[in-house]
Amino acid sequence: MAVRNSLTAATTVCLLGVTSGFTNLRLGSLQIEDFVLLLLLGFCIGKFIGSLFSLHISPELNGLLKAYSLLLFALLAMAVLALRLRFYALDEASLLQTARHFLFSRLLQFVAIICGFLWLTNAFIKKRSLLFLALRAYWWTGIVCSWYAIVSYCAVAALHFRLLISSAHTRISMEA
């Protein structure tokens, strides 16, 4: 999870900042931001394997990495157990008799989010300027999305008002 190339780190930070505004664009259950996080996960796994299974993270993140690793291991164990065991509820409600387990795709998505969180935290600790770049990217994404929402609302309201007036004219002309 080392942050060596600042151009790649800056691009990743900006991509994560900008794609957070496009939550309505989906491919299945994945959003655009999830694809960026999955690419980042692949990059981190490649770096991990390429560096002979050693993580280059700040010492401040060691405890956080251990805690998230334990959480992910527990979730994976619960997902495997949910596939192998049948769980029955105490009452006879048919809805509660089926096993509820984590889907492995959701687990992979959660791993990508945690990897992105740890990578960004490591990047912000090592390069303070990336933190300010991320803040600017999120700020401007919020402003642009807010203006888009206001303009869209005004356009829809104006169109609705125009349709309302034209239907009133049609009704008046039919009555006359």
N, C-alpha and C positions, 0 to 999 in steps of 0.2 A: 504494500500500500504506500510505497514511497512516492513522493511528489518531486519528480526531477525536472520534467519539461514543463515550464510554466505556461507555455502556449497551449499545450494539451490540457493542463489543469484549468486554465482560464476558459477554454472552450467548453469543457465539461461543466464548469460552474455556471457559465452563461446558458448552456443548453438546459440544465436542470432548472434554472431560474425562469427561462422563457417558456418551457414546456409545461410548467405548473399552471399557466393560465389557460391551457387548452384541455381542460378536464373532460369536455364533452366529446372530444374526438376519441373514438375507441375502435379497437380491433378485437372483437370478442369481449373478454373481460379486462383486457389490457389497455391502458392509456398510453399516450405518446411518452410520457415521463417514465413509464415502466420499461419501455424499450431502451431508453437511455440508461436506466439503472441496470438492466440486464446486460447491456454492452459493457458497462463499468464493472459489473460482476465478472464477466468473462475476462476483462483486462486484468482485474485483481487476481483472478485464479491463474492466469498466464504468468503474471509477475511472481506469484507465490511459487509456482512450479519452476519457473526460470531461475529463481534465486535459491534453488535447492531447499525448498520448504522452510524458508525463514521470512518472517514479517518484519518489515522496516517501518515500525510505527513509533510515535512519540512515547516516551515512558509514562506520560500522564494517562495514556489510553489503555495500558495493560489491564487494569482492573475492569474497565468497561468491556474490553474484548473478551475477557474470561467470563464475565456475567452474561454477555450476549451469546457466547459459545455454549454455555450451560443451558440457556433458554432454548436455543435452536436444537440442541441435543434432546432436551425434554420433549419438545414439540415433535421431533422426528420419531422418538420412541412412542409417543402417544398415537401418532399417525400409523405406525406399523402395528401397534397393538389393536387399534380400531379396525384394521383390515383383517386381523387374525381372530379376534374374539367377538362373540355376540353379546350385546348388552341388552338387558331387559329392564324395563321400568317396574317399579313396585306395583303400580296399578295396571289396569288392563287397557289403558288408552292405546289405540293402535298407532297413533302418531309417535308415541314415545318408545315403541318397541324396536325401531330401527336404529342402527348405530350411527351416531353423528361423529364424523372424523374430519380431520383436516385433509383437504385435497392436496396432493403433492405439488400441483401447479401453484396453489396459493402459498405453500411453504417455500417454493422457489422464489416467488415474488417477494415474500417476507425476507428471505435471505438477501435478495438483491437490495431491498430497502435498507437493511442493516449494514450491508457492505457499503452502500452509498453514504449512509450516515457516518460510518467510521472513516471512510475515505475523505469525505468533506471535512470532518473534524480534524483529521490529521493534516489535511491541506491548509486549513485555517490556522492551525497551531504553527506549522512550519513557515507559511507565507502569510503574513498579516494583510498584505494587499489584496489577496484573493477574497478575504472576508468582506472588504469594502466593495469589491467588484460584485460579489454575490448580493450584497445588500442593495446596490444600485440596480442590478438586474431584476431582483424581486420587486423593488420599488416601482421601476418603470413598467414592468409587466402588470402590476396592480393598477397603475394609472391608465395604461392603454386599455386594459380589460374593463375598467370602470367607465371610461369614455365610450367604449364600444357598447356597453350595456345601456348607457344613457341614450346614445344615438339610436340604438335599436328600439328602445322603449318609445322614444319620440316618433320614430318612423311607423311603428305598429299603431300607436295611438292616433297619429294623423291619418293613416290608412283606414283605421276603424271609424274615425270621425267622418271621413269622406264617404265611406260606404253607408254610414248611418244617414248622412244628409241626402245622398242619392236615393236611398230607399224611401226616405220621407218624401222627396220630390215625386218619386214614382207613385207612391200611395196617394198623394194629393192630386196628381194628374189623373189617376184612375177614378177617384171620387168625383172629379169635376166633369 
